[in-house]
């Protein structure tokens, strides 16, 4: 079978792109592996603890509960500021500080689990924590 020069050039370009994408994907995997192994004090704590319960990884649940607790603390501070229990000078910066931690914790969680799993567990944990808080602090 004869191929034209354009066909050969096109096949070469496609093979070159596949090879380049393989290199990019491998470098991304290595970057993710590095971020899981080294890192700050939180990474050292998380990597030094066994979060498995049988075959089930409990670490995403920890992140979800922490983020849900931050939601409750932040919303509680805003409600108390609205009702006048907390002053605006303290309540608003307090709520802003806690809510600013949320993306940092979510980013840290995505080093250990995917975004969809982290978000779903956060949503479920938020439902449970808010419901528990509602009945507890009625």
BELFENPE-V153079 format. One record per pair of residues at least 12 apart in sequence whose C-alpha atoms are under 10 Angstrom apart, sorted by sequence separation. I is the first residue (numbers start at 1). GAP is how many residues later the second one is. D is the distance in Angstrom with one decimal. If there is no record, write none. Layout:
# BELFENPE-V153079
I	GAP	D
I	GAP	D
This chain:
# BELFENPE-V153079
79	12	9.1
80	12	9.9
106	12	7.6
46	13	8.2
77	13	9.2
78	13	6.5
106	13	8.4
77	14	5.7
78	14	6.7
81	14	9.5
76	15	9.5
77	15	7.5
78	15	9.9
77	16	9.6
78	16	8.9
106	16	9.2
74	17	9.1
77	17	7.3
78	17	6.4
74	18	9.1
77	18	5.8
78	18	9.3
76	19	8.4
77	19	9.6
74	20	7.6
75	20	7.3
73	21	9.3
74	21	4.6
77	21	9.7
73	22	7.6
74	22	7.5
74	23	8.6
75	23	9.8
71	24	9.3
74	24	6.1
75	24	9.1
70	25	9.3
73	25	7.6
74	25	6.3
72	26	10.0
73	26	8.9
74	26	9.9
71	27	8.1
72	27	10.0
70	28	6.3
71	28	7.1
69	29	10.0
70	29	6.9
70	30	9.8
67	31	9.8
70	31	8.2
71	31	8.3
67	32	9.3
70	32	7.3
67	34	8.7
68	34	9.3
67	35	6.3
66	36	9.1
67	36	9.2
67	38	7.2
66	39	8.4
67	39	7.7
66	40	9.9
64	41	9.4
63	42	7.4
64	42	8.7
63	43	7.7
63	45	8.8
64	45	8.7
63	46	6.3
62	47	9.3
63	47	9.7
61	48	10.0
60	49	7.0
63	49	9.9
59	50	8.4
60	50	9.0
60	52	7.7
59	53	7.9
60	53	6.8
64	53	9.8
68	53	9.6
69	53	9.9
59	54	8.5
60	54	9.4
64	54	6.9
67	54	9.9
68	54	6.3
72	54	8.1
57	55	10.0
63	55	7.7
64	55	7.8
67	55	6.6
68	55	7.7
71	55	7.6
57	56	9.6
61	56	9.7
63	56	9.9
64	56	8.5
65	56	8.3
66	56	8.5
67	56	9.3
68	56	8.8
69	56	8.7
70	56	9.4
60	57	7.7
61	57	8.2
64	57	5.5
65	57	6.7
68	57	6.0
69	57	7.4
72	57	7.7
60	58	6.1
63	58	8.4
64	58	3.9
65	58	9.4
67	58	8.4
68	58	4.4
71	58	9.4
72	58	6.6
59	59	9.8
60	59	9.4
61	59	10.0
62	59	9.3
63	59	7.3
64	59	7.5
65	59	8.9
66	59	8.8
67	59	7.7
68	59	8.1
71	59	8.7
60	60	9.7
61	60	6.3
62	60	9.2
64	60	7.9
65	60	5.4
66	60	9.3
68	60	8.7
69	60	6.9
60	61	6.9
61	61	7.6
64	61	5.7
65	61	7.1
68	61	6.6
69	61	8.4
72	61	8.0
60	62	8.3
63	62	9.3
64	62	7.5
68	62	7.9
72	62	10.0
61	63	9.4
62	63	9.3
65	63	9.1
66	63	10.0
61	64	7.6
65	64	7.6
69	64	9.7
43	65	8.5
47	65	9.8
42	66	8.9
46	66	9.4
43	68	9.4
43	69	9.8
36	72	9.7
35	73	9.6
36	75	6.4
35	76	7.1
36	76	7.1
35	77	9.4
32	78	10.0
33	78	8.9
32	79	7.0
33	79	9.9
32	80	9.1
